[in-house]
Amino acid sequence: MTSSYFNEWLDEYNDYMRLYEIFGNEEYLEEAKEVLASLKAVVLKYKRHNMIVCKIKSNEIHAF
């Protein structure tokens, strides 16, 4: 996964937070939280994927 995806999500998060700070509208804060939750979910999925790939490539037998 390229870092451009992460950068786009972080830019979107920062934009919503800036709008929230300027206007104080709670909807911007909720959008920022949703972007952050999505980013965290993708990072977790990416870490799990890497862990699985490492186990597949190793010579050891792993239990599930």
Residue frames as a rotation matrix with the C-alpha (Angstrom) as fourth column:
MET 1
0.588 0.809 0.000 0.00
0.809 -0.588 0.000 0.00
0.000 0.000 -1.000 0.00
THR 2
-0.247 -0.709 0.660 1.41
0.678 -0.613 -0.405 3.34
0.692 0.347 0.633 -0.96
SER 3
-0.613 -0.073 -0.786 1.77
0.722 -0.456 -0.521 6.20
-0.320 -0.887 0.332 1.42
SER 4
-0.929 0.290 0.231 -0.29
-0.112 -0.813 0.572 8.44
0.354 0.505 0.787 -0.88
TYR 5
-0.044 0.947 -0.319 -3.46
0.380 0.311 0.871 6.78
0.924 -0.083 -0.374 0.44
PHE 6
0.032 -0.019 -0.999 -2.45
0.999 0.000 0.032 7.59
0.000 -1.000 0.019 3.99
ASN 7
-0.880 -0.421 -0.218 -1.52
0.417 -0.907 0.068 11.14
-0.227 -0.031 0.973 3.01
GLU 8
-0.632 0.715 0.299 -4.90
-0.022 -0.402 0.915 11.70
0.775 0.572 0.269 1.38
TRP 9
0.265 0.743 -0.615 -6.74
0.657 0.328 0.679 10.45
0.706 -0.583 -0.401 4.45
LEU 10
-0.212 -0.413 -0.886 -4.59
0.938 -0.339 -0.066 12.55
-0.273 -0.845 0.459 6.75
ASP 11
-0.975 -0.087 0.205 -5.19
0.163 -0.905 0.392 15.61
0.152 0.416 0.897 4.55
GLU 12
-0.208 0.975 0.078 -8.92
0.136 -0.050 0.989 14.99
0.969 0.217 -0.122 4.69
TYR 13
0.242 0.231 -0.942 -8.78
0.926 0.235 0.295 14.57
0.289 -0.944 -0.157 8.47
ASN 14
-0.622 -0.576 -0.530 -6.80
0.706 -0.705 -0.063 17.80
-0.337 -0.414 0.846 8.85
ASP 15
-0.823 0.379 0.423 -9.22
0.054 -0.689 0.722 19.67
0.566 0.617 0.547 6.58
TYR 16
0.176 0.953 -0.248 -12.23
0.402 0.160 0.902 18.59
0.898 -0.259 -0.355 8.64
MET 17
0.108 -0.191 -0.976 -10.47
0.992 -0.040 0.118 19.46
-0.061 -0.981 0.185 11.90
ARG 18
-0.893 -0.449 -0.036 -9.54
0.442 -0.888 0.125 22.88
-0.088 0.095 0.992 10.56
LEU 19
-0.484 0.799 0.356 -13.14
0.005 -0.405 0.914 23.50
0.875 0.444 0.192 9.50
TYR 20
0.347 0.594 -0.726 -14.33
0.729 0.317 0.607 22.39
0.590 -0.740 -0.323 12.94
GLU 21
-0.313 -0.563 -0.765 -11.87
0.910 -0.410 -0.071 24.75
-0.273 -0.718 0.640 14.64
ILE 22
-0.966 -0.078 0.245 -12.96
0.176 -0.896 0.408 27.67
0.188 0.437 0.879 12.43
PHE 23
-0.441 0.885 0.151 -16.73
-0.404 -0.346 0.847 27.16
0.802 0.312 0.510 12.44
GLY 24
-0.772 0.083 0.631 -17.30
-0.608 0.194 -0.770 24.96
-0.187 -0.977 -0.099 15.49
ASN 25
0.234 0.884 -0.405 -19.78
-0.946 0.303 0.114 22.79
0.224 0.356 0.907 13.56
GLU 26
0.032 -0.176 0.984 -19.99
-0.663 0.733 0.152 19.34
-0.748 -0.657 -0.093 15.17
GLU 27
0.926 0.348 0.146 -20.59
-0.115 0.629 -0.769 17.71
-0.359 0.695 0.622 11.77
TYR 28
0.533 -0.811 -0.242 -17.00
-0.592 -0.152 -0.792 18.50
0.605 0.565 -0.561 10.78
LEU 29
-0.244 -0.604 0.759 -15.75
-0.961 0.256 -0.106 16.87
-0.130 -0.755 -0.642 13.94
GLU 30
0.414 0.484 0.771 -17.83
-0.371 0.863 -0.342 13.75
-0.831 -0.144 0.537 13.27
GLU 31
0.966 -0.103 -0.236 -16.48
-0.205 0.246 -0.947 13.55
0.156 0.964 0.217 9.71
ALA 32
0.115 -0.987 0.116 -12.93
-0.860 -0.157 -0.485 13.86
0.497 -0.044 -0.867 11.04
LYS 33
-0.137 -0.104 0.985 -13.58
-0.791 0.610 -0.045 11.02
-0.596 -0.786 -0.166 13.49
GLU 34
0.795 0.493 0.354 -14.93
-0.171 0.741 -0.649 8.83
-0.582 0.456 0.673 10.68
VAL 35
0.715 -0.618 -0.326 -11.88
-0.452 -0.053 -0.890 9.49
0.533 0.784 -0.318 8.52
LEU 36
-0.194 -0.825 0.530 -9.59
-0.963 0.057 -0.264 8.63
0.188 -0.562 -0.806 11.43
ALA 37
0.178 0.345 0.922 -11.53
-0.555 0.808 -0.196 5.43
-0.813 -0.477 0.335 12.18
SER 38
0.982 0.174 -0.069 -11.28
-0.145 0.474 -0.868 4.39
-0.119 0.863 0.491 8.53
LEU 39
0.360 -0.926 -0.115 -7.56
-0.687 -0.180 -0.704 5.06
0.631 0.332 -0.701 8.51
LYS 40
-0.240 -0.419 0.876 -7.05
-0.926 0.368 -0.078 3.02
-0.290 -0.830 -0.477 11.68
ALA 41
0.583 0.542 0.605 -9.03
-0.327 0.839 -0.436 0.12
-0.744 0.056 0.666 10.19
VAL 42
0.920 -0.278 -0.277 -6.94
-0.225 0.205 -0.953 0.12
0.322 0.938 0.125 7.03
VAL 43
-0.001 -0.965 0.262 -3.69
-0.890 -0.119 -0.440 0.25
0.456 -0.234 -0.859 9.01
LEU 44
-0.044 0.057 0.997 -4.82
-0.750 0.658 -0.071 -2.69
-0.660 -0.751 0.013 11.15
LYS 45
0.883 0.410 0.228 -5.79
-0.136 0.688 -0.712 -4.67
-0.449 0.598 0.664 8.05
TYR 46
0.652 -0.714 -0.254 -2.42
-0.491 -0.142 -0.859 -3.87
0.578 0.685 -0.444 6.47
LYS 47
-0.204 -0.731 0.651 -0.56
-0.978 0.133 -0.158 -5.04
0.029 -0.669 -0.743 9.59
ARG 48
0.304 0.398 0.866 -2.55
-0.454 0.859 -0.235 -8.31
-0.838 -0.322 0.441 9.67
HIS 49
0.983 0.054 -0.178 -1.84
-0.186 0.337 -0.923 -8.87
0.010 0.940 0.341 5.99
ASN 50
0.247 -0.968 -0.045 1.90
-0.755 -0.163 -0.635 -8.39
0.608 0.191 -0.771 6.56
MET 51
-0.173 -0.266 0.948 1.84
-0.882 0.470 -0.029 -10.77
-0.438 -0.842 -0.316 9.51
ILE 52
0.689 0.503 0.523 0.14
-0.209 0.828 -0.521 -13.45
-0.694 0.250 0.675 7.42
VAL 53
0.860 -0.416 -0.296 2.61
-0.308 0.039 -0.950 -12.99
0.407 0.909 -0.095 4.56
CYS 54
-0.057 -0.923 0.381 5.54
-0.952 -0.065 -0.299 -13.28
0.300 -0.380 -0.875 6.98
LYS 55
0.011 0.129 0.992 4.13
-0.633 0.769 -0.093 -16.51
-0.774 -0.626 0.091 8.39
ILE 56
0.934 0.344 0.102 3.57
-0.125 0.579 -0.806 -17.93
-0.336 0.740 0.583 4.92
LYS 57
0.633 -0.746 -0.207 7.14
-0.462 -0.150 -0.874 -17.15
0.621 0.649 -0.440 3.93
SER 58
-0.012 -0.669 0.743 8.67
-0.994 0.091 0.067 -18.62
-0.112 -0.738 -0.666 7.10
ASN 59
-0.419 -0.267 -0.868 9.78
-0.473 0.880 -0.042 -22.21
0.775 0.393 -0.495 7.36
GLU 60
-0.961 0.095 0.259 7.97
-0.213 0.344 -0.915 -22.77
-0.176 -0.934 -0.310 10.67
ILE 61
-0.444 0.886 -0.131 4.54
0.556 0.387 0.736 -24.29
0.703 0.254 -0.664 11.15
HIS 62
-0.935 0.148 0.322 2.17
-0.311 -0.777 -0.547 -21.78
0.169 -0.612 0.773 12.75
ALA 63
-0.574 0.796 -0.192 -1.04
0.811 0.521 -0.265 -22.48
-0.111 -0.308 -0.945 14.63
PHE 64
-0.428 0.512 0.745 -4.11
0.239 -0.730 0.640 -20.35
0.871 0.452 0.190 14.03
